[in-house]
Amino acid sequence: MKALMICCIVVVPCMSLPAHAQAYKCKQANGRVSFQDQPCDDARSGSAIVLPSGGSPAPAPARSSVPTGNTGKVHPAQKLSPQDQLREAQRQREDRQIAEQNAKNEAYNRSVRCNSARQQLGVAKSERPIYSYNNAGERQYVEDKDRAANVAAAERRVAEECR
């Protein structure tokens, strides 16, 4: 009997009881649903929900009466769990950053092509001999009679690259 009492006194308090967390499901002004750890700004726009601890599955978010069309499918925002919403927001931020970096790279490449075309136009308009290299790596000089065509081609490249 003493052993049972000692066991109850020592072991039972050490056992972990299931923990629950509380979150708030809030409807934003734009109609979207968000989940947060603080109460909603407007008490009428949301409700408290209980989230079980790690071991048990999370409850499915309640579906609102937002029309979904004739397909019977649920709007994608209603299917996402809070963790999935965070991942989706992170993915969208990363996509925006990639798009911004691509735009910067394209602008830089455009400026390099423009500067190269302007440099070629300056060479074509100069009074010194103009040459290019053929596939064998040999210089091929531009004849004076072909200089006007070379200048016109360089001006077209500048117009195309320096918009």
Phi and psi in degrees as a GROMACS rama.xvg file:
@    title "Ramachandran Plot"
@    xaxis  label "Phi"
@    yaxis  label "Psi"
@TYPE xy
-62.9439  -39.5152  LYS-2
-62.9491  -40.0888  ALA-3
-65.8695  -40.5066  LEU-4
-64.8678  -43.428  MET-5
-63.8214  -42.7021  ILE-6
-60.7051  -44.2539  CYS-7
-65.5946  -38.2274  CYS-8
-72.2129  -38.5273  ILE-9
-88.7877  -47.1074  VAL-10
-79.9808  -44.4873  VAL-11
-59.9077  -45.1584  VAL-12
-65.2419  -24.128  PRO-13
-78.7514  -21.2981  CYS-14
-69.9177  136.818  MET-15
-84.8833  136.937  SER-16
-94.4282  151.224  LEU-17
-59.5405  132.246  PRO-18
-101.251  144.731  ALA-19
-125.724  145.124  HIS-20
-115.12  155.522  ALA-21
-112.743  135.78  GLN-22
-129.806  169.379  ALA-23
-124.513  129.803  TYR-24
-98.9483  116.381  LYS-25
-120.567  141.595  CYS-26
-96.5795  121.659  LYS-27
-78.8965  168.699  GLN-28
-62.6567  -30.8566  ALA-29
-83.8222  2.95693  ASN-30
96.144  -8.41561  GLY-31
-79.4915  154.505  ARG-32
-101.663  134.832  VAL-33
-129.353  157.557  SER-34
-117.432  135.084  PHE-35
-147.5  165.798  GLN-36
-91.903  -5.28414  ASP-37
-109.153  153.531  GLN-38
-59.8542  153.677  PRO-39
-65.2503  153.044  CYS-40
-60.8631  -43.3512  ASP-41
-110.071  115.225  ASP-42
-58.4557  -26.6586  ALA-43
-77.4817  -14.8377  ARG-44
-93.1117  5.06246  SER-45
-160.571  -178.833  GLY-46
-148.689  158.417  SER-47
-84.5182  141.196  ALA-48
-129.566  152.392  ILE-49
-104.259  127.173  VAL-50
-104.733  125.326  LEU-51
-72.348  162.154  PRO-52
-73.3767  173.178  SER-53
-41.0525  -38.9066  GLY-54
-68.9261  -34.609  GLY-55
-101.433  153.133  SER-56
-67.7826  151.43  PRO-57
-75.7346  146.748  ALA-58
-69.206  149.066  PRO-59
-70.1618  139.759  ALA-60
-64.1853  144.839  PRO-61
-66.6676  140.278  ALA-62
-91.7925  135.063  ARG-63
-90.8085  179.288  SER-64
-92.9254  35.4097  SER-65
-72.6323  128.988  VAL-66
-63.4916  139.233  PRO-67
-114.138  3.36127  THR-68
93.7979  -174.416  GLY-69
-83.3627  -7.41432  ASN-70
-76.4054  -19.5373  THR-71
81.8652  -0.164739  GLY-72
-79.97  151.936  LYS-73
-86.0546  141.785  VAL-74
-56.0826  138.17  HIS-75
-55.0126  -34.9724  PRO-76
-65.5329  -24.4019  ALA-77
-80.2706  -21.6898  GLN-78
-83.4142  -25.8525  LYS-79
-76.1741  134.961  LEU-80
-78.0654  166.603  SER-81
-56.8864  -39.6543  PRO-82
-65.1192  -41.1862  GLN-83
-66.7723  -35.4967  ASP-84
-64.2585  -40.5725  GLN-85
-64.6852  -43.276  LEU-86
-62.5829  -41.7262  ARG-87
-64.7241  -41.137  GLU-88
-63.9618  -41.2005  ALA-89
-63.7684  -41.8075  GLN-90
-63.6033  -41.0432  ARG-91
-66.0425  -38.8502  GLN-92
-62.8091  -43.87  ARG-93
-64.184  -40.1814  GLU-94
-62.3475  -41.2745  ASP-95
-63.7779  -41.7972  ARG-96
-64.0271  -40.5764  GLN-97
-65.1427  -43.0617  ILE-98
-62.5107  -41.5186  ALA-99
-63.6303  -42.8762  GLU-100
-65.4116  -40.2463  GLN-101
-62.3436  -40.6597  ASN-102
-63.8581  -41.2428  ALA-103
-63.364  -43.8331  LYS-104
-63.2063  -42.3358  ASN-105
-64.5169  -40.7155  GLU-106
-63.7376  -41.1339  ALA-107
-64.488  -46.8645  TYR-108
-60.8014  -39.6083  ASN-109
-62.8352  -41.835  ARG-110
-67.5303  -36.1824  SER-111
-65.1952  -44.5723  VAL-112
-63.6995  -39.3372  ARG-113
-63.804  -47.107  CYS-114
-62.8123  -39.206  ASN-115
-64.3482  -43.236  SER-116
-64.1483  -40.0399  ALA-117
-64.8759  -39.7302  ARG-118
-63.9407  -42.9996  GLN-119
-64.1359  -37.2245  GLN-120
-65.0788  -42.1257  LEU-121
-60.6435  -40.9522  GLY-122
-66.1049  -42.2469  VAL-123
-63.8823  -33.2334  ALA-124
-84.3154  -12.3783  LYS-125
-71.0672  165.021  SER-126
-89.1537  0.793891  GLU-127
-91.2328  167.778  ARG-128
-65.8453  143.096  PRO-129
-109.94  137.277  ILE-130
-143.35  162.421  TYR-131
-137.068  169.591  SER-132
-103.597  138.987  TYR-133
-89.746  -175.111  ASN-134
-64.757  -25.3303  ASN-135
-84.4014  -4.47368  ALA-136
86.8996  12.4806  GLY-137
-92.6978  148.648  GLU-138
-74.5517  137.185  ARG-139
-123.336  114.293  GLN-140
-81.1572  145.008  TYR-141
-87.477  129.159  VAL-142
-69.0332  154.594  GLU-143
-61.6424  -33.5323  ASP-144
-69.2523  -23.6018  LYS-145
-94.5696  -3.22659  ASP-146
-61.6321  -40.3255  ARG-147
-62.5482  -41.1896  ALA-148
-65.9878  -37.5258  ALA-149
-65.9108  -41.2248  ASN-150
-64.3648  -43.1444  VAL-151
-62.9042  -41.4812  ALA-152
-64.4933  -39.5042  ALA-153
-66.8503  -38.5934  ALA-154
-65.6779  -36.3683  GLU-155
-64.7582  -42.036  ARG-156
-62.686  -40.2516  ARG-157
-63.3213  -43.7503  VAL-158
-62.6894  -38.1631  ALA-159
-72.3238  -43.0192  GLU-160
-84.9206  -23.0806  GLU-161
-109.817  44.8778  CYS-162
